[in-house]
Amino acid sequence: MIRLLAMIFIKDRNNQGDMHVRHAYGVLCGAFGVFLNLVLFGMKLMAGLISGSVAIIADAINNLSDAGSSVISMVGFKMAGQKPDPEHPFGHGRIEYVTGLAVSMLIIVMGFELLKTSVSKIRNPQMPEFTPVVAGFLIVSIIIKLYMFYYNTKVGKKIKSAAMNATALDSFTDSIATLVVLACSLISYYTGVIIDGWCGLAVSLFVLSAGLSAAKDTIDPLLGSKPSQEYVDAIEKFVTSYKDIIGIHDLVVHDYGPGRIMISLHAEVPADRNMLDVHDTIDNIERKINEKLGCSCVIHMDPVVTNDPATDRMKRLCELIAKSVDERFTIHDFRMVKGPSHTNLIFDVVAPFDCRLSEDAIRNTISAKIESLPGNHFAVINVDRPYC
């Protein structure tokens, strides 16, 4: 159905990298979700009233909140599609993460409400009435929710949307919740054991867990989460594919919402190459990386000495010393500056965030080992952190 609707309402529907197409998919899925959730709300409310089951009525109210969630997603995609303005020069893409968080909060609130209702039902149990009509409504609602999970997951992967993934997870948890309600209703009907309240309690805990998981997935990019290793590897592979680039470091990825990624990095280049030629290479990389990986890029050029055996030997020695302090340490931007009384060894040490040593301790420990080497060496160390 979504494919058919996309064919009708979305121009250039296969170009999911285009922002207008992404937003059109988001609005379309949101509108379709509102319609289906309202249908489910009506079906489950009728089934709950017929049976007198608090679990079914709570499930119906949950679907009504899902309709509200779909409206929030629609509004979010619409707002995220706005063009950059003077107050928001990087666009409004992060609104999509905010709407995903709002959907997660609604899931959590409904989980708490269902939890309170279920506890009340456990204290005052009543046998719900169960009929084939009630069973039919629940089975149809499970099928519809699984379909919603399917199309939201599929579209979410296509357009790489955290909000759509949160909506898909919500649909899946709803289908499981309704399945549990159906199973417990059947058990009560055939055994006479009243477990309606306990069923609602199990559903509420499941809904709360799903809401917290979805909230984490949307909060992380808002706080500035680390990019995936695959994305980092793709950047390094692309940049170092150019002959003038020896390596990269100090890579930082700024995520301003889907399709609005800016990166900065340092590219190591041979110091003996013509700097105008190398600068031209850097310009080409900055221009073409957006076509390849969908990101704007700023590159700082770091000339490094490549044909000096003494420098290479000291660099390798400093690498070994750094790893003797913590095997995860790496170094870059190494320079050796000889003076009349001593030689300065200048470099950066990349230390993981979970390293127990303070930055001063890292500098002092490595410096002491370097200064104990034969010759008169002095270490000038800057401590970096791995942002990717």
C-alpha positions in Angstrom: 0.0 0.0 0.0 2.8 2.4 0.9 4.5 1.7 -2.4 1.3 2.4 -4.3 0.7 5.7 -2.3 4.3 6.7 -2.9 3.9 6.1 -6.7 0.9 8.5 -6.6 2.0 11.2 -4.2 5.8 11.3 -4.3 7.7 12.5 -7.3 11.1 11.0 -7.9 10.3 8.5 -5.1 13.4 6.4 -5.7 15.8 9.3 -5.0 15.7 8.9 -1.2 18.9 10.9 -0.8 16.9 14.1 -1.8 15.7 16.0 1.2 12.3 16.7 -0.4 11.8 13.0 -1.1 12.7 12.1 2.5 10.3 14.5 3.9 7.5 13.4 1.5 8.0 9.8 2.7 7.9 10.9 6.3 4.6 12.8 5.8 3.1 10.0 3.8 3.9 7.3 6.4 2.7 9.6 9.2 -0.6 10.3 7.5 -1.2 6.6 6.8 -0.2 5.8 10.4 -2.8 8.2 11.7 -5.5 6.5 9.6 -4.6 3.0 10.6 -4.2 3.8 14.3 -7.6 5.5 14.4 -9.1 2.4 12.8 -7.4 0.2 15.4 -8.6 2.5 18.2 -12.2 2.1 17.1 -11.9 -1.7 16.8 -10.2 -2.2 20.1 -12.4 0.2 22.0 -15.4 -1.7 20.8 -13.8 -5.0 21.7 -12.9 -3.7 25.2 -16.4 -2.4 25.8 -17.9 -5.7 24.7 -15.6 -7.8 26.9 -15.1 -5.4 29.8 -11.4 -6.0 29.6 -9.1 -3.3 31.0 -6.2 -4.7 29.0 -8.0 -4.3 25.7 -9.3 -0.8 26.5 -5.8 0.2 27.6 -4.5 -1.2 24.3 -7.1 0.8 22.4 -6.0 4.0 24.2 -2.4 3.2 23.3 -3.4 3.1 19.6 -5.1 6.6 20.1 -1.8 7.9 21.4 0.0 6.2 18.4 -2.2 8.3 16.2 -1.0 11.4 18.0 2.6 10.1 17.6 2.1 9.8 13.9 0.8 13.4 13.8 4.0 14.5 15.7 6.1 12.6 13.2 4.3 14.3 10.3 4.9 17.8 11.8 8.5 16.9 12.5 9.3 15.9 9.0 7.5 19.0 7.7 9.5 21.3 10.0 12.8 19.4 9.3 12.4 20.1 5.6 12.5 23.9 6.1 15.4 25.7 4.5 18.3 27.1 6.5 17.8 30.6 7.9 19.9 33.2 9.6 19.1 31.8 13.0 19.6 28.2 11.9 22.3 28.2 9.2 22.7 24.4 9.3 19.0 23.8 8.7 16.3 22.2 10.9 17.2 18.5 10.4 17.5 17.8 14.1 13.8 18.5 14.6 13.4 15.0 13.3 15.3 13.6 16.3 13.2 15.8 18.6 10.0 14.4 17.2 11.4 10.9 17.5 12.1 11.7 21.2 8.5 13.0 21.6 7.1 9.8 20.2 9.3 7.8 22.7 8.0 10.0 25.6 4.4 9.2 24.6 5.2 5.5 24.6 6.7 5.8 28.1 3.7 7.8 29.4 1.3 5.3 28.0 3.3 2.5 29.6 3.0 4.1 33.0 -0.7 4.7 32.6 -1.2 1.1 31.6 0.9 0.0 34.6 -1.3 1.9 37.0 -4.5 0.5 35.5 -3.1 -3.0 35.5 -2.1 -2.8 39.2 -5.6 -1.6 40.0 -7.1 -4.5 38.1 -4.9 -7.0 39.9 -6.2 -5.7 43.3 -9.8 -5.9 42.1 -10.0 -8.7 39.5 -13.0 -9.1 37.3 -13.6 -11.8 34.7 -13.7 -10.2 31.2 -16.3 -11.4 28.7 -14.7 -13.0 25.6 -16.5 -13.6 22.3 -15.4 -14.5 18.7 -16.0 -10.9 17.7 -13.5 -9.7 20.3 -11.0 -12.3 19.2 -11.5 -11.3 15.5 -10.9 -7.6 16.3 -7.7 -8.5 18.2 -6.3 -10.7 15.4 -7.0 -8.1 12.8 -5.3 -5.4 14.9 -2.2 -7.7 15.3 -2.0 -8.1 11.5 -2.3 -4.4 10.9 0.3 -3.5 13.5 2.8 -6.0 12.0 2.2 -4.4 8.6 2.8 -1.0 10.1 6.0 -2.3 11.6 7.1 -3.7 8.2 6.5 -0.5 6.2 7.9 1.9 8.8 11.1 -0.3 9.1 11.5 -0.5 5.4 11.0 3.2 4.8 13.1 4.1 7.9 16.0 2.2 6.4 15.6 3.8 3.0 15.6 7.3 4.3 17.8 6.6 7.4 15.3 8.1 9.8 15.5 7.7 13.6 12.0 9.0 14.0 10.6 6.4 11.6 12.6 3.6 13.3 11.0 4.7 16.7 7.6 4.6 15.1 8.3 1.1 13.7 9.4 -0.1 17.1 6.3 1.3 18.6 4.2 -0.7 16.1 6.0 -3.9 16.8 5.6 -3.5 20.6 1.9 -2.8 20.0 1.5 -6.1 18.0 3.2 -8.0 20.8 1.1 -6.3 23.5 -2.1 -7.2 21.6 -0.9 -10.8 21.1 -0.4 -11.0 24.9 -3.9 -9.6 25.5 -5.4 -12.1 23.1 -3.5 -15.0 24.7 -4.5 -14.0 28.2 -8.1 -13.6 27.2 -8.2 -17.1 25.8 -6.6 -18.5 28.9 -9.2 -16.8 31.1 -12.0 -17.9 28.9 -11.1 -21.6 28.9 -9.7 -21.9 32.4 -11.6 -19.4 34.4 -8.4 -18.0 35.8 -8.6 -14.2 35.9 -5.2 -12.9 34.6 -6.4 -9.7 32.9 -4.6 -7.4 35.3 -1.4 -9.5 35.1 -1.6 -9.4 31.3 -1.9 -5.6 31.4 1.1 -5.5 33.7 3.2 -7.5 31.4 2.2 -5.4 28.4 3.0 -2.2 30.3 6.5 -3.3 31.2 7.1 -4.3 27.6 5.8 -0.9 26.3 8.0 0.9 28.9 11.1 -1.0 27.8 10.4 -0.2 24.1 9.9 3.5 24.9 13.1 3.8 26.8 15.0 2.0 24.0 13.5 4.4 21.4 14.3 7.4 23.5 18.0 6.4 23.7 18.2 6.1 19.9 16.9 9.6 19.5 18.7 11.3 22.4 22.1 10.0 21.3 22.3 12.0 18.0 21.0 15.1 19.8 23.8 14.9 22.3 26.4 14.2 19.6 26.9 10.5 19.3 30.0 8.9 17.8 29.5 8.1 14.1 29.4 4.5 13.0 32.8 2.8 12.3 31.6 2.0 8.8 31.1 5.7 8.1 34.5 6.6 9.6 36.2 3.8 7.5 34.5 5.0 4.4 35.8 8.6 4.9 39.3 7.4 5.5 39.3 5.1 2.5 38.0 7.8 0.2 40.4 10.5 1.4 43.5 8.2 1.4 42.6 6.9 -2.1 44.3 10.1 -3.5 48.0 9.7 -4.1 49.1 12.8 -2.2 47.4 11.7 1.1 49.5 9.6 3.5 46.9 9.4 6.2 44.3 11.3 8.2 43.7 12.2 11.8 41.6 14.5 14.0 38.4 13.5 12.1 35.3 15.1 13.6 31.8 14.5 12.3 29.0 17.1 13.0 25.5 15.7 12.5 22.9 18.4 12.0 20.2 15.9 11.0 19.8 13.3 8.3 21.5 14.6 5.1 23.1 17.5 6.9 26.5 16.1 8.0 29.7 18.3 8.1 33.1 16.8 8.8 36.6 18.2 9.4 39.9 16.3 9.3 43.6 16.7 9.1 45.2 15.1 6.0 48.9 14.2 6.2 50.8 15.0 3.0 54.5 14.7 2.0 56.4 17.8 3.0 58.6 17.6 -0.1 55.7 17.8 -2.6 54.6 21.0 -4.3 52.2 22.6 -1.9 50.1 24.2 -4.7 49.6 20.8 -6.3 48.7 19.2 -2.9 46.3 22.0 -2.2 44.6 21.3 -5.5 44.2 17.7 -4.4 42.7 18.8 -1.1 40.2 21.0 -2.9 39.2 18.1 -5.1 38.6 15.9 -2.1 36.5 18.5 -0.4 34.4 18.9 -3.5 33.9 15.3 -4.4 33.4 13.8 -0.9 29.9 15.3 -0.8 29.0 13.4 -3.9 30.4 10.2 -2.6 29.4 10.2 1.1 26.8 13.0 1.4 28.7 15.3 3.7 30.3 18.8 3.5 34.0 18.6 4.3 36.8 20.9 5.5 40.4 19.5 5.4 43.4 20.9 7.2 46.7 20.0 5.4 49.5 18.6 7.5 52.9 18.4 5.8 55.0 15.6 7.2 58.6 14.6 6.6 58.7 11.3 4.8 62.3 10.8 3.6 64.4 11.4 6.7 65.6 8.1 8.4 66.4 9.9 11.7 62.8 11.4 12.0 61.2 8.1 11.0 63.3 6.3 13.7 62.4 8.7 16.4 58.7 8.7 15.4 58.6 4.9 15.7 60.4 5.0 19.1 57.9 7.6 20.4 55.0 5.4 19.2 56.5 2.5 21.2 56.9 4.6 24.3 53.3 5.9 24.0 52.0 2.3 23.7 54.0 1.2 26.7 51.9 3.6 28.7 48.6 2.4 27.1 48.6 0.0 24.2 45.6 2.0 22.7 47.6 5.2 22.4 48.5 6.5 18.9 50.5 9.5 17.9 50.4 11.9 14.9 51.7 15.3 13.8 55.2 14.2 14.6 58.0 16.8 14.1 61.6 16.8 15.2 63.2 20.2 15.6 66.9 20.2 16.3 68.4 23.1 18.3 71.9 23.9 19.6 71.4 22.4 23.0 68.5 19.9 22.6 66.1 18.4 20.1 62.3 19.0 20.5 60.1 16.0 19.6 56.6 17.6 19.0 53.6 15.3 18.5 50.0 14.6 19.5 48.9 11.6 21.6 45.4 10.2 21.0 44.1 8.8 24.3 40.7 7.1 24.7 38.1 8.9 26.8 38.0 6.0 29.3 41.8 6.2 30.0 42.3 6.5 33.7 45.3 8.7 33.4 44.8 12.5 33.4 46.1 14.5 30.5 48.9 15.9 32.7 49.9 12.3 33.8 49.9 11.2 30.1 52.2 14.0 29.1 54.5 13.7 32.1 54.8 9.9 31.9 55.7 9.9 28.1 57.9 12.9 28.5 60.0 11.3 31.3 60.6 8.2 29.2 61.6 10.2 26.1 64.0 12.4 28.1 65.6 9.3 29.5 66.7 8.3 26.0 70.3 8.8 24.8 70.8 12.3 23.5 69.2 15.4 24.7 65.5 15.2 23.8 62.6 17.3 25.0 59.0 16.2 24.4 56.3 18.7 23.5 53.1 16.7 23.7 49.4 17.6 23.1 46.8 15.1 24.2 44.0 14.5 21.7 40.8 12.5 22.1 39.2 10.2 19.5 36.0 11.9 18.4 35.3 9.2 15.8 
